[in-house]
Amino acid sequence: MKKPINNNLTSFEDHLNQQYGKRGTPEREKFEEGFEAFKLGAMIQELRIESGLTQQQLADKCGTTKTYISRIENNASDIRLSTLMRIVREGFGRHLRLSI
């Protein structure tokens, strides 16, 4: 027996439009900025784990605190570009590239 097709599916973009408004609206832009910060924290955490570092070890390499690294990874802190560059350079031995 075939399962019935669900014609009530909503795309993720449509869901975001319904929840936060279309791109360019203040509420949607606030959501998008928060999502970018979340992704940044997740990327730092992934790099740290791949590098076999604890939060304390990464903090020591970068001259910051374990608490600050934790706050970045958990999207609880805004991060300055200079600090992000230092974490990537000194903590991971990599270079940060940005694109707009």
N, C-alpha and C positions, 0 to 999 in steps of 0.2 A: 504494500500500500504506500503510495507516494504521500509525502508530507505536503500540506497546502503551502503555497507561496505566500509569504507575508508581504503584502503591498504597503504596509504601514511603516516600512523602514525609513529612517531619516539619516541623511549623510551627516558626518561630523561637522562639516561647514554649516549646514542648515541648523544643526543643533546649537552651534555657537551663535549664529545669527539670531536664533530665538531667545537664547539665554542672555546674550551680552550686546546684541545689536550688530549691525553690519560694520565691516571694517571702516575705520575713520570716525566712528562715534566715540565719545569720551569713555563710555563704559567698556566698549570692546577694546580700545587702545590700552586701557588700564589692565584688562585681562591679558592681552598679548604681552605687555611688558612684564607682568608677573610670571607668565609662562616662560619667557626668555630667561628670567632670573632663575627659575626652577631648573631649566635645562643646563644653565651654567653650573649650578651647584652639583647637579647629577654628573656632569662631565668631569668636574674636579674630583669628585668621589671615585668615579670609575678610573681615572688616571692614577689616583693614589693607590687604589686596590691593585691595579695592574702592576704598579711599581713596587708592590710589596711593602708599602709604608703605612704606619699607623698615623692617626691624626697628629699625635705628639711629634713623631719623627718628621712629618712634613712641616709642621709649625717650626720646629727647631731649625730645619734647613732654610726656612724663609724668614726667620726672625719675627715670627708672630706667635700667637698662642693657640693651643689646642681648641680652646673655646671658640676662637674666631674661625678656625677651619671648620669646626662643627657647625657653626652658624651659617657659614657659606654653603656647606653641603646640604643643610636643611632649609635653605631659602629663608633664613631668619635675619639676614643682614645684607644691607647694600654693600657692594664692594667697589672700591675705587679702582679705576683702570690701572693706575701705577701699582697697586697692590696685586691685582690679578696678574699683571705682567711679571712681577717679582716671583709670585708663586709658580707660575709656569716656567720661568727661566731658572730660578734657583732651586725650586722644589723638584722639577721634573727634567731640567736640562733641555727644555724645548723653547721655541719661539712662538709668540702669540701673533696670529694674523687675524685681522678683522675685515669684513666686507659689508658693504651697505647696499 
